[in-house]
Amino acid sequence: MDRLREKLVMSKVYVVVVTFNGRKWIDRCIGSLLESSIPVSIIVIDNCSSDNTARYIEKNFSNVDLIESEGNIGFGSANNVGFKKAIDNNADYVFVLNQDAWVERDTIKQLIRAHSYDDRFGIISPMHFNGSGDNLDILFHSYIAKQIINDRELLFNIINGKDIDRPFDIFFVNAASWLIPIDVLREVGGFDPLFPHWGEDNNYIDR
């Protein structure tokens, strides 16, 4: 327990958020990260938004490291910019978060805890809920449908709204919310720029 507590306290986490015309979501996205029980460093790569996203972040979130692309370089390549910065700054974990998503206060803490159960996990993701928080995200549900059917405890907990306190294997989860241990990122590398948007997470998991 002491080792786990030390890991939770000492882990250096960089969050990478790629924005493209995400002004309407950015308060909740970045706001939730600033409330994280595990302190994080936030890197935003803006893909040349036309809705003033970058200027809004610059004005309202001075503690965010904002990097502006000269054009829309795509989701994967923009994340790679953040990955490199996290590696250069000796991060322990990189957390990828979509601009239209947000986290609970203990989300990142629980993901690091899950990694401590088995450090062979390459990608650790939280459950993905819909915008109202009252049901699973429809795409996420499709990814784990088979696991739900075959795991009665998991099915019971989801139906009854109970917290899932153990990690379980899944064949795929989209990159809306990923915790990647830095050793994995160093070995596998970043997203393949061949996939500008869509497919980069499938390819990454295959690799």
Buried (B, 14 or more C-beta within 10 A) or exposed (E): EEEEEEBBEEBBBBBBBBBBBBBEBBBBBBEBBEEBEBEBBBBBBBBBBEBEBBBBBBEEBEEBBBBBBEEBBBBBBBBBBBBEBBBEEEBBBBBBBBBBBBBBEBBBBBBBBBBBEEEEBBBBBBBBBEEEEEEBBEEBBEBBEEBBEEBEEBEEBBEEEEEBEEBEEBEEBBBBBBBBBBEBBEEBEBBBEEBBBEEBBEEBBEE
